[in-house]
Amino acid sequence: MSKFHRFFVSLSCTSALLVFTPVIWADYAQQQLQNEQLLKHEIERQKHFRQQQYKRQVEKKAINGFANITTGFLEVPKNMINLTNEEDSNIVYGVIGGGVKGIIDAVGRMTVGTFDLLTAPLPTKQVVYPKYVWDDFDKSNTYDKVFRLDESYKTAAPIIQPVAIVKPRLPVIEDADQYSREEANRRLDTIFENEMRK
């Protein structure tokens, strides 16, 4: 009987292995497929995010260029006001010196604006500071290096944690009249009382 028992146990273990091995491999293959799909989706999302970020950068640069072209003439009154308001300055120096400096800054801002508008698809950094005439109104314009690449649009998209895949559960039948808690409690109380009376 002992030999038969050992044989039966080894046979049942072997058959269990033979039955469950394909199921385990199928689960593993399905999990790998889901992981590949999630990875593919994440790569597509990152690519779409970079494309959108690049489009926003191009739009921003084109708008910046257009604004600098159309509002560059405001550098003349800006410089007149700023030079007049400086210490040890007078109105004559402010108007004449500010006018000349304003014309130079206006030409510079309009040139940079034209450059930005024409090279909008190239991701370069801003050349003139402040960005617009009305930004930091009291500051004079400064010009930076030309054709410095702006790599900020290549930043990675925020990482979204993968969602845990939950196996579907059996549907819950929502019938408040039939399965209410009060009804269940009354039925249990009735069953308990009947059992206690026996």
Secondary structure, 3 states (H helix, E strand, C coil): CHHHHHHHHHHHHHHHHHHHHHHHHHHHHHHHHHHHHHHHHHHHHHHHHHHHHHHHHHHHHHHHHHHHHHHHHHHHHHHHHHHHHCCCCCHHHHHHHHHHHHHHHHHHHHHHHHHHHHCCCCCECCCEECCCCCCCCCCCCEECCCCCECCHHHCCCCCCCCCCCCCCCCCCCCCCCCCCHHHHHHHHHHHHHHHHHC
